[in-house]
Amino acid sequence: MILSREELKKVRAELKSQNKKVVFTNGCFDLIHSGHVDYLVKAKQLGDVLIVGLNTDASVRRIKGEKRPILTQDERAFIVSNLKPVDYVTFFDEDTPAEIIADLIPDILVKGADWSIDKIVGRDVVEANGGEVKTIEFVNDQSTSKIIQTILNRYK
């Protein structure tokens, strides 16, 4: 389900009252591939509810460059929200998810193992509120950038 940040804050309060363990992760999720799906499946296994913070198109452009994203934020949100492990998707326009993490205060904050735990944005807020920060190993060497490069190489 795709919700605004304000709607999701209300849902988060309800989940907290039900003692549901909320897992949060974030990313661009442009051109969904097997690595994304594996990562989201593993993230969901860490709790009861998985929330994905999705970078807006403007945020992706600032981070990845003017040629990205390939898919619009609405397309990406539709795809991610319909993946089995994902319960909620919301957008964030900032360059980092710090504000949304502070708004939602998840029980578990997850990023890929390419991130050092001490560098994960929002770690301070989550841990200060009794939560945990975890990383998930990638099982394959897949990335959206590699998919784009493969397409470019094949159609030169």
Buried (B, 14 or more C-beta within 10 A) or exposed (E): EBBEBEEBBEBBEEBBEEEBBBBBBBBBBBBBBEBBBBBBBBBBEBBBBBBBBBBBBEBBBBEBEEEBBBBEBEEBBEBBBEBEBBBBBBBBBBEBBBBBBEBBBBBBBBBBEEBEBEEBBBBEBBEEEEBBBBBBEBEEEBBBEEBBEEEEEEEE
